[in-house]
Amino acid sequence: MPVDPKASPLWGHIVELRQRVLRSLFWLALFMGVSFPFSDRALKYLGAKAGVPLVFTTPTEAFWVTLKVSLFMGAVLGYPFVLYEIWRFVSPGLYRREKKSVLLWILGGTLFFTLGVAFSNFVALPSALHFLVGFGQKEGLQAFMSVDRTVAFELRFLFVFGLIFELPLLMALASARGWITPEKFRKGRRWALVGNAVAASILSPTQDFLNMMIMFVPLVILYEAGILFSLWTARKGQKKVSTVSSRSRVSL
């Protein structure tokens, strides 16, 4: 008799994945709608960082930039709920110890991303805007900045720094999985400096020296923090291995 594909375990996982994706989109849409009434305040806050009045050059520009801000706010607010949906999808196939480990990594990733956005908002972004706008004004140019492009620049700056601050966690994860040892991270400092300089030049919204340094210096500090994190996870993994081996010897 033919087997109904809908009765297979794979089909059940596909249906579950579809439901989780739809729920994640629902959370994002919900928080975007909640954020929309407050997007004008967020837009004023971001616009004030430029230090000069912003203008819109097309009839639809102000409307679309408001939607962009509300979408960004909705993504930030809905991020924990999306992680929850991911967690609910993968958790049934994990052991209790693995569930705790994955949950810690998810919480750590959220924390480091938030720290990166906060650092960009209070330190990196104001410094970059002050330098770039001030440089043009010193050249005798009048600032006539589009609200859409300026806010897009700021949101991209915040997002990139959120990703940059995930570096220590990624290094710790690589050591925990046994892909790269902490000793290799230590020996690769020189190459890391070169890689950080290249990454700063690529990720920086503008290729001026100050913006590159604003990204390069945190990358160096985060790399050193990643070495410490990788040492901690490697030692923790060695303790687990020694504990398991000692238990197996006792049972024998």
MARBA-3410 file (N, C-alpha, C, O; in Angstrom, 1 decimal):
252
0.8,-1.2,0.0,0.0,0.0,0.0,0.9,1.3,0.0,1.9,1.3,0.7 ~ 0.5,2.3,-0.8,1.3,3.5,-0.8,1.3,4.2,0.6,0.2,4.2,1.3 ~ 2.4,4.8,0.9,2.5,5.5,2.2,2.2,6.9,2.0,2.6,7.6,1.1 ~ 1.3,7.4,2.9,0.9,8.8,2.8,2.1,9.7,3.3,2.5,9.5,4.5 ~ 2.7,10.6,2.4,3.8,11.4,2.9,3.5,12.3,4.0,4.3,12.7,4.8
2.2,12.7,4.2,1.8,13.6,5.2,1.8,12.9,6.6,1.8,13.5,7.6 ~ 1.9,11.5,6.6,2.0,10.8,7.9,3.4,10.6,8.3,3.6,10.0,9.4 ~ 4.4,10.9,7.5,5.8,10.7,7.8,6.3,11.7,8.8,5.7,12.9,8.9 ~ 7.3,11.4,9.7,7.8,12.4,10.6,8.4,13.6,9.9,8.3,14.7,10.5 ~ 9.0,13.4,8.7,9.5,14.6,8.0,8.5,15.6,7.7,8.7,16.8,7.8
7.3,15.1,7.3,6.2,16.1,7.0,5.8,16.8,8.2,5.4,18.0,8.2 ~ 5.8,16.1,9.4,5.4,16.8,10.6,6.4,17.9,11.0,6.0,19.0,11.5 ~ 7.7,17.7,10.7,8.7,18.7,10.9,8.5,19.9,10.0,8.7,21.1,10.4 ~ 8.2,19.6,8.8,8.0,20.7,7.8,6.8,21.5,8.2,6.8,22.8,8.1 ~ 5.7,20.9,8.6,4.5,21.6,9.1,4.9,22.5,10.3,4.5,23.6,10.4
5.6,21.9,11.3,6.0,22.6,12.5,6.9,23.8,12.1,6.7,24.9,12.7 ~ 7.8,23.6,11.2,8.7,24.7,10.7,7.9,25.8,10.1,8.1,27.0,10.3 ~ 6.9,25.5,9.3,6.1,26.5,8.6,5.3,27.3,9.7,5.2,28.5,9.6 ~ 4.8,26.6,10.7,4.0,27.3,11.7,5.0,28.2,12.5,4.5,29.4,12.8 ~ 6.2,27.8,12.8,7.1,28.7,13.5,7.5,29.9,12.7,7.6,31.0,13.2
7.7,29.7,11.4,8.1,30.8,10.5,6.9,31.8,10.5,7.1,33.0,10.6 ~ 5.7,31.3,10.3,4.5,32.2,10.3,4.3,33.0,11.6,4.0,34.1,11.6 ~ 4.6,32.3,12.7,4.5,32.9,14.0,5.5,34.0,14.2,5.3,35.1,14.8 ~ 6.7,33.7,13.7,7.8,34.7,13.8,7.5,35.9,13.0,7.7,37.1,13.4 ~ 6.9,35.7,11.8,6.5,36.9,11.0,5.4,37.6,11.6,5.3,38.9,11.5
4.5,36.9,12.3,3.4,37.5,13.1,4.0,38.4,14.2,3.5,39.6,14.3 ~ 5.0,37.9,14.9,5.5,38.7,16.0,6.2,40.0,15.4,6.1,41.1,16.0 ~ 6.9,39.9,14.3,7.6,41.0,13.7,6.5,42.0,13.2,6.7,43.2,13.5 ~ 5.5,41.6,12.6,4.4,42.5,12.1,3.7,43.1,13.3,3.4,44.3,13.3 ~ 3.5,42.4,14.4,2.8,42.9,15.5,3.6,44.0,16.2,3.1,45.1,16.5
4.9,43.8,16.4,5.7,44.8,17.1,6.0,46.0,16.1,6.3,47.1,16.6 ~ 6.0,45.7,14.8,6.1,46.8,13.9,4.9,47.7,14.0,5.0,49.0,14.0 ~ 3.7,47.1,14.1,2.5,47.9,14.3,2.5,48.7,15.6,2.0,49.8,15.7 ~ 3.0,48.0,16.7,3.0,48.7,18.0,4.0,49.8,18.0,3.8,50.8,18.6 ~ 5.1,49.7,17.2,6.2,50.7,17.2,5.8,51.9,16.3,6.4,52.9,16.5
4.9,51.7,15.4,4.6,52.7,14.4,4.2,54.0,15.1,4.7,55.1,14.6 ~ 3.3,54.0,16.1,2.9,55.3,16.7,4.1,56.0,17.4,4.0,57.3,17.6 ~ 5.2,55.3,17.7,6.3,55.9,18.4,7.5,56.1,17.4,8.5,56.6,17.8 ~ 7.3,55.8,16.2,8.4,56.0,15.2,8.8,57.4,14.9,9.9,57.7,14.6 ~ 7.8,58.3,15.1,8.1,59.8,14.9,9.1,60.2,16.0,10.0,61.0,15.7
9.0,59.7,17.2,9.9,60.1,18.3,11.3,59.5,18.0,12.3,60.1,18.2 ~ 11.3,58.2,17.6,12.6,57.6,17.2,13.2,58.3,16.0,14.5,58.4,16.0 ~ 12.4,58.7,15.1,13.0,59.4,13.9,13.6,60.8,14.3,14.6,61.1,13.8 ~ 12.9,61.5,15.3,13.5,62.7,15.7,14.8,62.5,16.5,15.7,63.3,16.4 ~ 14.8,61.4,17.3,16.0,61.1,18.0,17.2,60.8,17.1,18.3,61.2,17.3
16.9,60.0,16.1,18.0,59.7,15.1,18.4,60.9,14.3,19.6,61.1,14.0 ~ 17.4,61.7,13.9,17.7,62.8,13.1,18.5,63.9,13.9,19.4,64.6,13.3 ~ 18.3,64.0,15.2,19.1,64.9,16.0,20.5,64.6,16.1,21.4,65.4,16.4 ~ 20.9,63.3,15.9,22.3,62.9,16.0,23.1,63.5,14.9,24.4,63.7,15.1 ~ 22.5,63.9,13.8,23.3,64.5,12.7,23.7,65.9,13.1,24.7,66.3,12.5
23.0,66.5,13.9,23.4,67.9,14.3,23.0,69.0,13.4,23.3,70.2,13.6 ~ 22.3,68.6,12.3,21.8,69.6,11.3,20.4,69.2,10.9,20.0,68.0,11.1 ~ 19.6,70.1,10.5,18.2,69.8,10.1,18.2,68.8,8.9,19.0,69.0,8.0 ~ 17.3,67.8,8.9,17.2,66.9,7.8,16.0,67.3,6.9,15.1,67.8,7.4 ~ 16.1,67.0,5.7,15.1,67.3,4.7,14.7,66.1,3.9,15.4,65.1,3.9
13.5,66.1,3.4,13.0,65.1,2.4,12.8,65.7,1.1,12.3,66.8,0.9 ~ 13.3,65.0,0.1,13.4,65.5,-1.3,12.3,65.0,-2.2,12.1,65.4,-3.3 ~ 11.5,64.0,-1.7,10.4,63.5,-2.5,9.1,63.4,-1.6,9.3,63.4,-0.4 ~ 7.9,63.4,-2.2,6.7,63.4,-1.4,6.6,62.1,-0.5,6.0,62.2,0.6 ~ 7.2,61.0,-0.9,7.0,59.8,-0.2,8.1,59.5,0.8,8.1,58.5,1.5
9.2,60.3,0.7,10.4,59.9,1.5,10.2,59.9,3.0,10.6,59.0,3.6 ~ 9.5,60.9,3.5,9.2,60.9,4.9,8.4,59.7,5.4,8.6,59.2,6.5 ~ 7.4,59.3,4.6,6.6,58.2,4.9,7.4,56.9,5.0,7.2,56.1,5.9 ~ 8.2,56.7,3.9,8.9,55.4,3.8,10.0,55.3,4.9,10.3,54.3,5.4 ~ 10.6,56.4,5.3,11.6,56.4,6.3,11.0,56.1,7.7,11.6,55.5,8.5
9.8,56.6,7.9,9.0,56.3,9.1,8.7,54.8,9.2,8.8,54.2,10.2 ~ 8.4,54.2,8.0,8.2,52.7,8.0,9.5,52.0,8.3,9.4,50.9,9.0 ~ 10.6,52.5,7.8,11.9,51.8,8.0,12.2,51.8,9.5,12.7,50.8,10.1 ~ 12.0,53.0,10.1,12.3,53.1,11.6,11.4,52.1,12.4,11.8,51.4,13.3 ~ 10.1,52.1,12.0,9.1,51.2,12.8,9.5,49.8,12.5,9.3,48.9,13.4
9.9,49.4,11.3,10.4,48.1,11.0,11.6,47.7,11.8,11.7,46.6,12.4 ~ 12.5,48.6,12.0,13.7,48.3,12.8,13.4,48.1,14.2,13.8,47.2,14.9 ~ 12.5,49.0,14.7,12.1,48.9,16.1,11.3,47.6,16.3,11.5,46.9,17.4 ~ 10.4,47.2,15.4,9.7,46.0,15.5,10.6,44.8,15.5,10.3,43.8,16.2 ~ 11.6,44.8,14.7,12.6,43.7,14.6,13.3,43.6,15.9,13.6,42.4,16.4
13.7,44.7,16.5,14.5,44.6,17.8,13.6,44.1,18.9,14.0,43.3,19.7 ~ 12.3,44.6,19.0,11.4,44.2,20.0,10.9,42.8,19.8,10.7,42.0,20.8 ~ 10.8,42.4,18.6,10.3,41.0,18.3,11.4,40.0,18.3,11.1,38.8,18.2 ~ 12.6,40.4,18.3,13.8,39.5,18.3,13.7,38.3,19.3,13.9,37.2,19.0 ~ 13.4,38.7,20.6,13.3,37.6,21.6,12.2,36.6,21.3,12.4,35.4,21.6
11.1,37.1,20.7,10.0,36.2,20.4,10.3,35.3,19.2,9.9,34.1,19.2 ~ 11.1,35.8,18.3,11.6,35.0,17.2,12.5,33.9,17.7,12.4,32.7,17.2 ~ 13.4,34.3,18.6,14.3,33.3,19.2,13.5,32.2,19.9,13.9,31.0,19.9 ~ 12.4,32.6,20.6,11.6,31.7,21.3,11.0,30.7,20.3,10.9,29.5,20.6 ~ 10.5,31.1,19.2,10.0,30.2,18.2,11.0,29.2,17.7,10.8,28.1,17.5
12.3,29.7,17.5,13.4,28.9,17.0,13.7,27.8,18.1,13.9,26.7,17.8 ~ 13.6,28.3,19.4,13.9,27.4,20.5,12.8,26.3,20.6,13.2,25.2,20.8 ~ 11.6,26.7,20.4,10.5,25.7,20.5,10.6,24.7,19.3,10.2,23.5,19.5 ~ 11.2,25.1,18.2,11.3,24.1,17.1,12.4,23.1,17.3,12.3,22.0,17.0 ~ 13.6,23.6,17.9,14.7,22.7,18.0,14.8,21.9,19.3,15.4,20.9,19.4
14.1,22.5,20.3,14.2,21.9,21.7,13.7,20.5,21.8,14.3,19.7,22.6 ~ 12.7,20.0,21.1,12.2,18.6,21.3,13.3,17.6,20.9,13.2,16.5,21.4 ~ 14.2,17.9,20.0,15.2,17.0,19.6,16.5,17.1,20.4,17.5,16.4,20.0 ~ 16.5,17.8,21.5,17.7,18.0,22.3,17.6,17.3,23.7,16.5,17.2,24.2 ~ 18.8,16.9,24.2,18.8,16.4,25.6,18.7,17.6,26.5,18.9,18.8,26.1
18.5,17.3,27.8,18.4,18.4,28.8,19.6,19.2,28.9,19.5,20.5,29.0 ~ 20.8,18.6,28.9,22.1,19.4,28.9,22.2,20.2,27.7,22.7,21.4,27.8 ~ 21.9,19.7,26.5,22.0,20.4,25.3,21.0,21.6,25.3,21.3,22.7,24.7 ~ 19.8,21.4,25.9,18.8,22.5,25.9,19.4,23.7,26.7,19.3,24.8,26.3 ~ 20.0,23.4,27.8,20.6,24.5,28.7,21.7,25.2,27.9,21.8,26.4,28.0
22.5,24.4,27.2,23.6,25.0,26.4,23.2,25.9,25.3,23.6,27.0,25.2 ~ 22.2,25.4,24.5,21.6,26.2,23.4,21.0,27.5,24.0,21.1,28.6,23.4 ~ 20.2,27.4,25.1,19.6,28.5,25.7,20.6,29.6,26.1,20.3,30.8,25.9 ~ 21.7,29.1,26.7,22.7,30.1,27.1,23.4,30.8,25.9,23.6,32.0,26.0 ~ 23.6,30.0,24.8,24.2,30.7,23.6,23.2,31.7,23.0,23.6,32.8,22.6
21.9,31.4,23.0,20.9,32.3,22.5,20.9,33.6,23.3,20.9,34.7,22.8 ~ 20.8,33.4,24.7,20.8,34.6,25.6,22.1,35.4,25.4,22.1,36.6,25.4 ~ 23.2,34.7,25.3,24.5,35.4,25.1,24.6,36.2,23.8,25.0,37.3,23.8 ~ 24.1,35.6,22.8,24.0,36.3,21.5,23.1,37.5,21.5,23.5,38.6,21.0 ~ 22.0,37.4,22.2,21.1,38.6,22.4,21.8,39.7,23.2,21.7,40.8,22.8
22.5,39.3,24.3,23.2,40.3,25.1,24.3,41.0,24.3,24.4,42.2,24.4 ~ 25.1,40.2,23.6,26.2,40.9,22.9,25.7,41.8,21.8,26.3,42.8,21.5 ~ 24.6,41.3,21.1,24.1,42.2,20.0,23.5,43.5,20.6,23.7,44.5,20.0 ~ 22.9,43.4,21.8,22.3,44.6,22.4,23.5,45.5,22.9,23.4,46.7,22.7 ~ 24.6,44.9,23.4,25.7,45.8,23.8,26.3,46.5,22.6,26.7,47.6,22.6
26.4,45.8,21.4,26.9,46.4,20.2,26.1,47.5,19.7,26.6,48.6,19.3 ~ 24.8,47.4,19.8,23.9,48.5,19.4,24.0,49.6,20.3,24.0,50.8,19.9 ~ 24.1,49.4,21.6,24.2,50.4,22.6,25.5,51.2,22.4,25.6,52.4,22.5 ~ 26.6,50.4,22.2,27.9,51.1,22.0,27.9,52.0,20.7,28.4,53.1,20.7 ~ 27.3,51.5,19.7,27.2,52.3,18.5,26.3,53.5,18.7,26.7,54.6,18.2
25.2,53.4,19.4,24.3,54.5,19.6,24.9,55.6,20.4,24.7,56.8,20.1 ~ 25.7,55.2,21.5,26.2,56.2,22.4,27.6,56.7,22.1,28.0,57.7,22.6 ~ 28.4,55.9,21.4,29.8,56.2,21.2,30.2,56.3,19.7,30.5,57.4,19.3 ~ 30.0,55.2,19.0,30.5,55.2,17.6,29.8,56.1,16.7,30.4,56.8,15.9 ~ 28.4,56.0,16.7,27.6,56.7,15.7,27.7,58.2,15.9,27.9,59.0,15.0
27.6,58.8,17.2,27.8,60.2,17.3,29.2,60.7,16.9,29.3,61.8,16.3 ~ 30.2,59.9,17.2,31.6,60.3,16.8,31.7,60.4,15.3,32.3,61.3,14.7 ~ 31.1,59.4,14.6,31.2,59.3,13.1,30.5,60.4,12.5,31.0,61.1,11.6 ~ 29.3,60.7,13.0,28.5,61.8,12.4,29.1,63.2,12.6,29.1,64.0,11.8 ~ 29.6,63.3,13.9,30.3,64.6,14.2,31.5,64.9,13.3,31.7,66.0,12.8
32.2,63.8,13.0,33.4,64.0,12.2,33.0,64.3,10.7,33.5,65.2,10.1 ~ 32.1,63.5,10.2,31.7,63.6,8.8,31.0,64.9,8.5,31.3,65.5,7.5 ~ 30.0,65.2,9.3,29.3,66.5,9.0,30.2,67.7,9.3,30.2,68.6,8.5 ~ 31.0,67.6,10.3,32.0,68.7,10.6,33.0,68.9,9.6,33.4,70.0,9.3 ~ 33.4,67.8,9.0,34.5,67.9,7.9,33.9,68.6,6.7,34.6,69.5,6.1
32.7,68.3,6.3,32.1,69.0,5.2,31.9,70.5,5.5,32.1,71.3,4.6 ~ 31.5,70.8,6.7,31.2,72.2,7.1,32.6,73.0,7.1,32.6,74.2,6.8 ~ 33.6,72.3,7.5,34.9,73.0,7.5,35.4,73.3,6.1,36.2,74.3,5.9 ~ 35.0,72.5,5.2,35.3,72.8,3.8,34.5,73.9,3.2,34.6,74.2,2.0 ~ 33.6,74.5,4.0,32.7,75.5,3.5,31.5,75.1,2.8,30.8,75.8,2.1
31.1,73.8,3.0,29.9,73.2,2.3,28.7,73.3,3.3,28.9,73.2,4.5 ~ 27.5,73.5,2.7,26.3,73.6,3.5,25.7,72.2,3.5,25.5,71.6,2.5 ~ 25.4,71.7,4.7,24.8,70.4,4.9,23.3,70.4,4.4,22.5,71.2,4.9 ~ 23.0,69.6,3.5,21.6,69.4,2.9,21.4,67.9,2.9,21.5,67.3,1.8 ~ 21.1,67.4,4.0,21.1,65.9,4.2,19.7,65.3,4.1,18.8,65.8,4.7
19.6,64.3,3.3,18.3,63.6,3.1,18.0,62.8,4.4,18.9,62.1,4.9 ~ 16.8,62.9,4.9,16.4,62.1,6.1,16.4,60.6,5.8,16.8,59.8,6.7 ~ 16.1,60.2,4.6,16.1,58.8,4.3,17.5,58.2,4.3,17.7,57.2,4.9 ~ 18.4,58.8,3.6,19.8,58.3,3.5,20.5,58.4,4.9,21.3,57.6,5.2 ~ 20.2,59.5,5.6,20.9,59.7,6.9,20.4,58.7,7.9,21.2,58.0,8.6
19.1,58.4,8.0,18.6,57.5,8.9,19.0,56.0,8.5,19.3,55.2,9.4 ~ 19.0,55.8,7.2,19.5,54.5,6.7,20.9,54.2,7.1,21.3,53.1,7.5 ~ 21.7,55.3,7.0,23.1,55.2,7.4,23.2,54.9,8.9,24.0,54.0,9.3 ~ 22.4,55.5,9.7,22.5,55.3,11.2,22.0,53.9,11.5,22.6,53.2,12.4 ~ 20.9,53.4,10.9,20.4,52.1,11.3,21.4,51.0,10.8,21.6,50.0,11.5
22.0,51.2,9.7,23.0,50.3,9.2,24.2,50.3,10.2,24.8,49.2,10.5 ~ 24.6,51.4,10.7,25.7,51.5,11.6,25.3,50.8,12.9,26.2,50.0,13.4 ~ 24.1,50.9,13.4,23.7,50.2,14.6,23.7,48.7,14.4,24.2,48.0,15.3 ~ 23.2,48.3,13.3,23.1,46.8,13.0,24.5,46.2,12.8,24.7,45.1,13.4 ~ 25.4,46.9,12.1,26.7,46.3,11.9,27.4,46.1,13.2,28.1,45.1,13.5
27.3,47.1,14.1,28.0,47.0,15.4,27.4,45.9,16.3,28.1,45.3,17.0 ~ 26.1,45.7,16.1,25.5,44.6,16.8,26.1,43.3,16.4,26.3,42.4,17.2 ~ 26.3,43.1,15.1,27.0,41.9,14.6,28.4,41.8,15.0,28.9,40.7,15.3 ~ 29.1,42.9,15.0,30.5,42.9,15.4,30.7,42.4,16.8,31.7,41.7,17.1 ~ 29.8,42.8,17.7,29.9,42.4,19.1,29.6,40.9,19.3,29.7,40.4,20.5
29.2,40.2,18.3,29.0,38.8,18.4,30.4,38.0,18.3,30.4,36.8,18.5 ~ 31.4,38.7,18.0,32.7,38.0,17.7,33.2,37.2,18.9,33.6,36.0,18.7 ~ 33.2,37.6,20.1,33.7,36.8,21.2,32.8,35.5,21.4,33.4,34.4,21.7 ~ 31.6,35.6,21.2,30.7,34.5,21.3,31.0,33.5,20.2,31.0,32.3,20.4 ~ 31.2,33.9,19.0,31.5,33.0,17.9,32.9,32.3,18.1,33.0,31.1,17.8
33.9,33.0,18.6,35.1,32.4,19.0,35.0,31.4,20.1,35.6,30.3,20.0 ~ 34.2,31.7,21.1,33.9,30.7,22.1,33.2,29.5,21.6,33.5,28.4,22.0 ~ 32.3,29.7,20.7,31.5,28.6,20.1,32.5,27.7,19.3,32.3,26.5,19.3 ~ 33.4,28.3,18.5,34.3,27.5,17.8,35.2,26.7,18.7,35.5,25.5,18.3 ~ 35.6,27.2,19.8,36.4,26.4,20.7,35.6,25.3,21.4,36.1,24.2,21.7
34.4,25.7,21.8,33.5,24.7,22.4,33.2,23.5,21.5,33.1,22.4,22.0 ~ 33.1,23.7,20.2,32.9,22.7,19.2,34.1,21.9,18.8,34.1,20.9,18.1 ~ 35.3,22.5,19.2,36.6,21.8,18.9,37.1,22.2,17.5,38.0,21.5,17.0 ~ 36.6,23.2,16.9,37.0,23.6,15.6,38.4,24.4,15.6,39.2,24.1,14.8 ~ 38.5,25.3,16.6,39.7,26.1,16.7,40.1,26.1,18.2,39.2,26.4,19.0
41.3,25.8,18.5,41.7,25.9,19.9,42.1,27.3,20.3,42.4,28.1,19.5 ~ 42.0,27.6,21.6,42.5,29.0,22.1,43.9,29.3,21.7,44.2,30.5,21.5 ~ 44.8,28.3,21.7,46.2,28.5,21.3,46.3,29.0,19.9,47.1,29.9,19.6 ~ 45.5,28.5,19.0,45.5,29.0,17.6,45.0,30.4,17.5,45.5,31.2,16.7 ~ 44.0,30.8,18.4,43.6,32.2,18.4,44.7,33.1,18.9,44.9,34.2,18.4
45.4,32.6,19.9,46.6,33.4,20.4,47.6,33.6,19.3,48.1,34.7,19.1 ~ 48.0,32.5,18.7,49.0,32.5,17.7,48.6,33.3,16.4,49.4,33.8,15.7 ~ 47.3,33.5,16.2,46.8,34.2,15.1,46.5,35.6,15.3,45.8,36.2,14.5 ~ 47.1,36.2,16.4,46.8,37.6,16.7,47.2,38.5,15.5,46.5,39.5,15.1 ~ 48.4,38.3,14.9,48.9,39.2,13.9,47.9,39.1,12.7,47.6,40.1,12.1
47.5,37.9,12.3,46.6,37.7,11.2,45.3,38.3,11.5,44.6,38.9,10.7 ~ 44.9,38.2,12.8,43.6,38.8,13.2,43.6,40.3,13.1,42.6,40.9,12.7 ~ 44.8,41.0,13.4,44.9,42.4,13.2,44.7,42.8,11.8,44.0,43.8,11.5 ~ 45.3,42.1,10.9,45.1,42.3,9.5,43.7,42.1,9.1,43.1,42.9,8.3 ~ 43.1,41.0,9.5,41.7,40.7,9.2,40.7,41.7,9.8,39.8,42.1,9.1
41.0,42.2,11.0,40.2,43.2,11.6,40.2,44.5,10.8,39.2,45.2,10.6 ~ 41.5,44.9,10.3,41.6,46.1,9.5,40.8,46.0,8.2,40.2,47.0,7.8 ~ 40.9,44.8,7.6,40.1,44.6,6.3,38.6,44.6,6.6,37.9,45.3,5.9 ~ 38.2,44.0,7.7,36.8,44.0,8.0,36.3,45.4,8.4,35.2,45.7,8.0 ~ 37.1,46.2,9.1,36.7,47.5,9.4,36.5,48.4,8.1,35.6,49.2,8.1
37.4,48.2,7.2,37.3,48.9,5.9,36.1,48.5,5.1,35.6,49.4,4.4 ~ 35.7,47.3,5.2,34.5,46.8,4.4,33.2,47.1,5.2,32.3,47.6,4.5 ~ 33.2,46.9,6.5,31.9,47.1,7.2,31.6,48.6,7.5,30.5,48.9,7.7 ~ 32.7,49.4,7.5,32.5,50.8,7.8,31.6,51.5,6.7,31.9,51.3,5.5 ~ 30.6,52.2,7.1,29.7,52.8,6.0,30.5,53.8,5.2,30.1,53.9,4.0
31.5,54.4,5.7,32.4,55.3,4.9,33.8,54.9,5.2,34.1,54.4,6.3 ~ 34.7,55.1,4.2,36.1,54.6,4.3,37.0,55.6,4.8,38.2,55.6,4.5 ~ 36.6,56.6,5.6,37.5,57.5,6.2,38.2,56.9,7.4,37.8,55.9,8.0 ~ 39.3,57.5,7.8,40.2,56.9,8.8,39.5,56.8,10.2,39.6,55.8,10.9 ~ 38.8,57.8,10.6,38.1,57.8,11.9,37.1,56.7,12.0,37.1,56.0,13.0
36.2,56.6,11.0,35.2,55.5,11.0,35.8,54.1,11.0,35.4,53.2,11.7 ~ 37.0,54.0,10.3,37.6,52.7,10.3,38.2,52.4,11.7,38.2,51.3,12.2 ~ 38.8,53.4,12.4,39.3,53.2,13.7,38.2,52.9,14.7,38.4,52.2,15.7 ~ 37.0,53.6,14.5,35.9,53.3,15.4,35.5,51.9,15.4,35.0,51.3,16.4 ~ 35.7,51.2,14.2,35.3,49.8,14.1,36.5,48.9,14.4,36.4,47.8,15.0
37.7,49.4,14.1,38.9,48.6,14.2,39.3,48.3,15.7,39.6,47.2,16.1 ~ 39.2,49.4,16.5,39.6,49.3,17.9,38.7,48.3,18.7,39.2,47.5,19.4 ~ 37.4,48.4,18.6,36.5,47.5,19.2,36.7,46.0,18.8,36.6,45.1,19.5 ~ 37.0,45.9,17.5,37.3,44.5,17.0,38.5,43.9,17.6,38.5,42.7,18.0 ~ 39.6,44.7,17.9,40.8,44.2,18.5,40.4,43.8,20.0,40.8,42.7,20.5
39.7,44.7,20.7,39.3,44.4,22.1,38.4,43.2,22.1,38.6,42.3,23.0 ~ 37.5,43.0,21.2,36.5,41.9,21.2,37.3,40.6,20.8,36.9,39.6,21.4 ~ 38.3,40.7,20.0,39.1,39.5,19.7,39.8,39.0,21.0,39.9,37.8,21.2 ~ 40.4,39.9,21.7,41.1,39.5,23.0,40.1,39.0,24.0,40.4,38.0,24.7 ~ 38.9,39.5,24.0,37.8,39.0,24.9,37.4,37.6,24.4,37.1,36.7,25.2
37.4,37.4,23.1,37.1,36.1,22.5,38.1,35.0,22.9,37.7,33.9,23.1 ~ 39.3,35.4,23.0,40.4,34.5,23.5,40.1,34.0,24.9,40.1,32.8,25.2 ~ 39.7,34.9,25.7,39.4,34.6,27.1,38.1,33.7,27.2,38.1,32.7,27.9 ~ 37.1,34.0,26.4,35.9,33.2,26.3,36.2,31.8,25.8,35.6,30.8,26.3 ~ 37.1,31.7,24.8,37.4,30.4,24.2,38.1,29.6,25.2,37.9,28.4,25.3
39.0,30.2,26.0,39.7,29.5,27.1,38.7,28.9,28.1,38.9,27.7,28.5 ~ 37.8,29.7,28.4,36.8,29.3,29.4,35.9,28.1,28.9,35.7,27.1,29.6 ~ 35.5,28.2,27.7,34.7,27.1,27.1,35.5,25.8,26.9,35.0,24.7,27.0 ~ 36.8,26.0,26.5,37.6,24.8,26.2,37.9,24.1,27.6,37.8,22.9,27.6 ~ 38.2,24.8,28.6,38.4,24.2,29.9,37.1,23.5,30.4,37.2,22.5,31.1
36.0,24.2,30.2,34.7,23.6,30.6,34.4,22.3,29.9,33.9,21.3,30.5 ~ 34.8,22.3,28.6,34.6,21.1,27.8,35.5,19.9,28.3,35.2,18.8,28.3 ~ 36.8,20.3,28.7,37.7,19.3,29.2,37.3,18.7,30.5,37.4,17.5,30.7 ~ 36.6,19.5,31.3,36.1,19.0,32.6,35.0,18.0,32.4,34.9,17.0,33.0 ~ 34.1,18.3,31.4,33.0,17.4,31.1,33.6,16.1,30.6,33.0,15.0,30.9
34.6,16.1,29.7,35.2,14.9,29.2,35.8,14.1,30.3,35.6,12.9,30.3 ~ 36.6,14.7,31.2,37.2,14.0,32.3,36.2,13.4,33.2,36.4,12.3,33.7 ~ 35.0,14.1,33.4,34.0,13.6,34.3,33.3,12.4,33.7,33.1,11.4,34.4 ~ 33.1,12.4,32.4,32.4,11.3,31.7,33.4,10.1,31.7,32.9,9.0,31.9 ~ 34.7,10.3,31.5,35.6,9.2,31.4,35.8,8.6,32.8,35.9,7.4,32.9
35.8,9.4,33.9,35.9,8.9,35.2,34.7,8.1,35.6,34.8,7.0,36.2 ~ 33.5,8.5,35.2,32.3,7.7,35.4,32.3,6.4,34.7,31.8,5.4,35.3 ~ 32.8,6.4,33.5,32.8,5.1,32.7,33.8,4.2,33.4,33.6,3.0,33.3 ~ 34.9,4.7,33.9,35.9,3.8,34.6,35.3,3.2,35.9,35.5,2.0,36.2 ~ 34.5,4.0,36.6,33.9,3.5,37.8,32.9,2.4,37.5,32.8,1.4,38.2
32.1,2.6,36.4,31.1,1.6,36.0,31.8,0.3,35.6,31.2,-0.8,35.8 ~ 33.0,0.4,34.9,33.7,-0.8,34.6,34.2,-1.5,35.8,34.9,-2.5,35.7
END
